[in-house]
């Protein structure tokens, strides 16, 4: 079926076979059939499940993954950097997820992406290039859960936290916020909507670009407390260190929600052109709306602001889902279909 001068016409030949165009292939349809390791039916994808899945993936696909420990959080959980692809490649692509606690479906998404590419490396392709060839040309550094303590708080409440002191602090922060009128929610709902880490620091307000200007709240809380200084938290310090070490060609942040792409942080010139190229690529794959700072300004001191404006690395924030985080598991299939080709598109563009 062809579109010719505005009309639909048909042509056939027995030596031709149907293939997806780049546009069709980028709009979804990635099958999760047979992918049994990362469970996408669960509403709460926990830190413990992620760790188990990393072990299972490493066993099922020996030699295809490298799991590096970046740091240990206040409550004793590891932050991992997962290397997928050619670890010796100079073309590093950094993807980080779940820096905000309640947005934990982003960890589930990137873990399922990892499983999908491992399972389909030899059989699937993007825009005429096999996954195997694409993965051999770049090194993906994927941090599935930057904020595992916060994720645990959002999913399990204070009972999921190991430290008695931290559990008491959570109640203290809630009582203060409730007393000051910052929240009217019950304690359980306050924790469900938690964004910060176990120190009450909003990790995506803890980077050194716009940190001084950002006011937020003055004390530890569920969100918007920027910390005592930029990079004060083990999680953000580890992400800063990895970024500076890798010098990635692009950096992607997964957040929830809104189904939009944030890319404009006030950059100019060649850097802005590079970021626009990146956001246009991701728009073609996901179909998500592009947003810029002039029409939709965001809070400062985030990882995206810092990596673009300080490190001069092209970056886009991908906001998945349509409802308020935590997202319902019923949204996962649609989200995966829109995002499963993101890694392939990045590899082809930046190899």
HELIX and SHEET records of a PDB file:
HELIX    1   1 UNK A   22  UNK A   25  1                                   4    
HELIX    2   2 UNK A   47  UNK A   60  1                                  14    
HELIX    3   3 UNK A  101  UNK A  103  5                                   3    
HELIX    4   4 UNK A  105  UNK A  120  1                                  16    
HELIX    5   5 UNK A  131  UNK A  137  1                                   7    
HELIX    6   6 UNK A  148  UNK A  156  1                                   9    
HELIX    7   7 UNK A  157  UNK A  160  5                                   4    
HELIX    8   8 UNK A  164  UNK A  179  1                                  16    
HELIX    9   9 UNK A  187  UNK A  192  1                                   6    
HELIX   10  10 UNK A  203  UNK A  205  5                                   3    
HELIX   11  11 UNK A  234  UNK A  246  1                                  13    
HELIX   12  12 UNK A  269  UNK A  286  1                                  18    
HELIX   13  13 UNK A  303  UNK A  309  1                                   7    
HELIX   14  14 UNK A  329  UNK A  331  5                                   3    
HELIX   15  15 UNK A  332  UNK A  339  1                                   8    
HELIX   16  16 UNK A  342  UNK A  350  1                                   9    
SHEET    1   A 2 UNK A   2  UNK A   4  0                                        
SHEET    2   A 2 UNK A   7  UNK A   9 -1                                        
SHEET    1   B 8 UNK A  65  UNK A  72  0                                        
SHEET    2   B 8 UNK A  78  UNK A  85 -1                                        
SHEET    3   B 8 UNK A 139  UNK A 143 -1                                        
SHEET    4   B 8 UNK A  92  UNK A  97  1                                        
SHEET    5   B 8 UNK A 250  UNK A 256  1                                        
SHEET    6   B 8 UNK A 314  UNK A 320  1                                        
SHEET    7   B 8 UNK A 260  UNK A 262 -1                                        
SHEET    8   B 8 UNK A 289  UNK A 291  1                                        
SHEET    1   C 2 UNK A 125  UNK A 126  0                                        
SHEET    2   C 2 UNK A 129  UNK A 130 -1                                        
END                                                                             
